[in-house]
């Protein structure tokens, strides 16, 4: 869930620095709370980049539901 990004950004900062991170998450207010509203207002890509400082963010696969991804061959 998107709400995990702040903690991941802190815990993995050294490992993510300079790395490409494929961000497949989407901020949903009903699941993620206020951070989702903040991210949607800012733009999810810019918010993710701020929450994962030093990482090179690429947003992908976030328009495909998990059930469909699991069925892809």
N, C-alpha and C positions, 0 to 999 in steps of 0.2 A: 504494500500500500504506500501511497505517496507520503503519508505521515511518517514513514520510516526514514526518509531521506536526511533530515537533520542529524539524526544519530549516526547513520551510516557515514555521512560526510565528516563527522568528528572522529569516529572510530577508525575509518579507513583512509583518512586524509593522506598519509604518507604513501600508501599503496596506489591511490588514485591520481596522485600528482603527475600531470603530463600524459596520462593514459586516456584513451578514447573510451567513454562510457556510453553504451547504448541504453538510453532511457526509454523503457517501454511503459512506464507508469503514467497514470492520469490522475489528477487531483479531483476527488469527489467529496463534496462537503458532507454528505450523509455518512460517509465512511471515515474520512480523514479529518473532519472538523475544520477549525479556523485556518489551518495552514492551506487547505484546499482553496478557500476563498481568496487568501493572499496570493497563491500561485496563479489562480485563474485571472485575477485582476492584473497581475504583473505580466502574465504570459508564462505558461508552464516551462518552456525552454529556458527563459531567463531566470525563473525561480530555481529550477534544477541546477543551473550553473552556479547560482549563488549558494545553494545548499551543499553543493559538491565542489568547493573551491579547488582550483588547480586541475580539475578534470576537463577533458574536452568532450562536451556533451553532444550527442547525436540522438535526436528523438526519432524512434522508428517502431513499427509494429504496434503502436498504441491505438490504432484504429481497427484492430482485428481482435475480436473477443477470444478469451482463453479457450473456450470450447472448440472454436474453429481452428485455432493454432494447433491444438492437440490432435486434430483430425488431419492436418496437412501431412502429406507424404513427400 
